[in-house]
Amino acid sequence: MATFKAIRIDKADKGTTAALTQFDDAELMDGDVTVRVEWSTLNYKDGLALTGKAPVVRRFPMIAGIDFAGTVEQSSHPAWKAGDKVVCNGWGMGETHLGAYAEKARVKGDWLVRLPDGISARDAMAVGTAGYTAMLSVLALEKHGLTPKSGPVVVTGAAGGVGSVAIAVLSKLGYHVIASTGRMSEADYLKGLGATR
Ligand SMILES: NC(=O)c1ccc[n+]([C@@H]2O[C@H](COP(=O)([O-])OP(=O)(O)OC[C@H]3O[C@@H](n4cnc5c(N)ncnc54)[C@H](OP(=O)(O)O)[C@@H]3O)[C@@H](O)[C@H]2O)c1
């Protein structure tokens, strides 16, 4: 039987355990695309899942990891074929669906986003789900009619994962960005990302 390496979370008498193990291909969950995972991120949620500090994991065994970038190995989904470069964020991975801290993931093709040419799998995961969340937030603001002419934008939690990418994206789009942070030591970093104040 084929196996692959994965960080597996199991239920224990008290709490949960997490360990690097061999996982059987046969245990992969339903999905129409199998991806060779190349990079993932360490999201706050992954920290909670791995340490068992919050009930993030909803089925056992679980493979941790809420996002990945990689290459399609097998697909019966019309949009994807072997060799395609893809990204997946969320969709319950690492919570209800076996996740990304593994050599392989099987997911629904509808969850995948094509990795654009010129962005490596590593770069995509450097942006990660925090950056993806920041971009979704900026898109939502735009959908509500916000433009750079609407006035300055304050980004709270500025030095955090979502905040820092939000600053970079907003400033690139021409917004006057003000960063709100509890860490004044990060002022130069935040100005470097495009915050004016
Ligand atoms: N990361 C994701 O994938 C994701 C997805 C969906 C939603 N979210 C939500 O987006 C928010 C930010 O997530 P994140 O991943 O960017 O977390 P993070 O990297 O931990 O950043 C959170 C930031 O919030 C600020 N902060 C922390 N405690 C605070 C307090 N007591 N009072 C005021 N500010 C405080 C800090 O900003 P300074 O360092 O600038 O002081 C901290 O860096 C969270 O509410 C999270 O649940 C995140």
Ligand as a Chemical Component Dictionary entry (heavy atoms), coordinates in Angstrom:
data_LIG
# 
_chem_comp.id                   LIG 
_chem_comp.type                 NON-POLYMER 
_chem_comp.pdbx_formal_charge   0 
_chem_comp.three_letter_code    LIG 
# 
loop_
_chem_comp_atom.comp_id 
_chem_comp_atom.atom_id 
_chem_comp_atom.alt_atom_id 
_chem_comp_atom.type_symbol 
_chem_comp_atom.charge 
_chem_comp_atom.model_Cartn_x 
_chem_comp_atom.model_Cartn_y 
_chem_comp_atom.model_Cartn_z 
_chem_comp_atom.pdbx_ordinal 
LIG N1  N1  N 0  -4.557 34.737 9.198  1  
LIG C1  C1  C 0  -5.637 34.288 8.598  2  
LIG O1  O1  O 0  -5.569 33.406 7.720  3  
LIG C2  C2  C 0  -7.007 34.837 8.956  4  
LIG C3  C3  C 0  -8.114 34.408 8.203  5  
LIG C4  C4  C 0  -9.371 34.922 8.526  6  
LIG C5  C5  C 0  -9.485 35.810 9.570  7  
LIG N2  N2  N 1  -8.382 36.173 10.291 8  
LIG C6  C6  C 0  -8.562 37.129 11.388 9  
LIG O2  O2  O 0  -7.841 38.324 11.092 10 
LIG C7  C7  C 0  -7.342 38.885 12.315 11 
LIG C8  C8  C 0  -5.821 39.071 12.233 12 
LIG O3  O3  O 0  -5.220 37.780 12.044 13 
LIG P1  P1  P 0  -3.649 37.633 11.826 14 
LIG O4  O4  O 0  -3.423 36.269 11.249 15 
LIG O5  O5  O -1 -3.122 38.834 11.111 16 
LIG O6  O6  O 0  -3.149 37.582 13.325 17 
LIG P2  P2  P 0  -1.756 38.103 13.900 18 
LIG O7  O7  O 0  -0.645 37.914 12.903 19 
LIG O8  O8  O 0  -1.628 37.484 15.240 20 
LIG O9  O9  O 0  -1.965 39.650 14.041 21 
LIG C9  C9  C 0  -2.915 40.192 14.907 22 
LIG C10 C10 C 0  -2.471 41.591 15.307 23 
LIG O10 O10 O 0  -3.494 42.178 16.111 24 
LIG C11 C11 C 0  -2.908 43.070 17.026 25 
LIG N3  N3  N 0  -3.355 42.728 18.371 26 
LIG C12 C12 C 0  -3.144 41.563 19.030 27 
LIG N4  N4  N 0  -3.676 41.640 20.258 28 
LIG C13 C13 C 0  -4.251 42.869 20.349 29 
LIG C14 C14 C 0  -4.958 43.544 21.368 30 
LIG N5  N5  N 0  -5.196 42.956 22.529 31 
LIG N6  N6  N 0  -5.402 44.801 21.120 32 
LIG C15 C15 C 0  -5.168 45.396 19.918 33 
LIG N7  N7  N 0  -4.496 44.806 18.923 34 
LIG C16 C16 C 0  -4.052 43.568 19.143 35 
LIG C17 C17 C 0  -1.403 42.949 16.881 36 
LIG O11 O11 O 0  -1.014 44.006 16.028 37 
LIG P3  P3  P 0  0.371  44.798 16.225 38 
LIG O12 O12 O 0  1.419  43.721 16.179 39 
LIG O13 O13 O 0  0.414  45.743 15.076 40 
LIG O14 O14 O 0  0.236  45.450 17.535 41 
LIG C18 C18 C 0  -1.233 41.611 16.182 42 
LIG O15 O15 O 0  -0.031 41.554 15.457 43 
LIG C19 C19 C 0  -7.766 37.928 13.435 44 
LIG O16 O16 O 0  -8.973 38.425 13.973 45 
LIG C20 C20 C 0  -8.005 36.622 12.704 46 
LIG O17 O17 O 0  -8.922 35.797 13.369 47 
LIG C21 C21 C 0  -7.158 35.715 9.972  48 
# 
loop_
_chem_comp_bond.comp_id 
_chem_comp_bond.atom_id_1 
_chem_comp_bond.atom_id_2 
_chem_comp_bond.value_order 
_chem_comp_bond.pdbx_ordinal 
LIG N1  C1  SING 1  
LIG C1  O1  DOUB 2  
LIG C1  C2  SING 3  
LIG C2  C3  SING 4  
LIG C2  C21 DOUB 5  
LIG C3  C4  DOUB 6  
LIG C4  C5  SING 7  
LIG C5  N2  DOUB 8  
LIG N2  C6  SING 9  
LIG N2  C21 SING 10 
LIG C6  O2  SING 11 
LIG C6  C20 SING 12 
LIG O2  C7  SING 13 
LIG C7  C8  SING 14 
LIG C7  C19 SING 15 
LIG C8  O3  SING 16 
LIG O3  P1  SING 17 
LIG P1  O4  DOUB 18 
LIG P1  O5  SING 19 
LIG P1  O6  SING 20 
LIG O6  P2  SING 21 
LIG P2  O7  DOUB 22 
LIG P2  O8  SING 23 
LIG P2  O9  SING 24 
LIG O9  C9  SING 25 
LIG C9  C10 SING 26 
LIG C10 O10 SING 27 
LIG C10 C18 SING 28 
LIG O10 C11 SING 29 
LIG C11 N3  SING 30 
LIG C11 C17 SING 31 
LIG N3  C12 SING 32 
LIG N3  C16 SING 33 
LIG C12 N4  DOUB 34 
LIG N4  C13 SING 35 
LIG C13 C14 SING 36 
LIG C13 C16 DOUB 37 
LIG C14 N5  SING 38 
LIG C14 N6  DOUB 39 
LIG N6  C15 SING 40 
LIG C15 N7  DOUB 41 
LIG N7  C16 SING 42 
LIG C17 O11 SING 43 
LIG C17 C18 SING 44 
LIG O11 P3  SING 45 
LIG P3  O12 DOUB 46 
LIG P3  O13 SING 47 
LIG P3  O14 SING 48 
LIG C18 O15 SING 49 
LIG C19 O16 SING 50 
LIG C19 C20 SING 51 
LIG C20 O17 SING 52 
# 
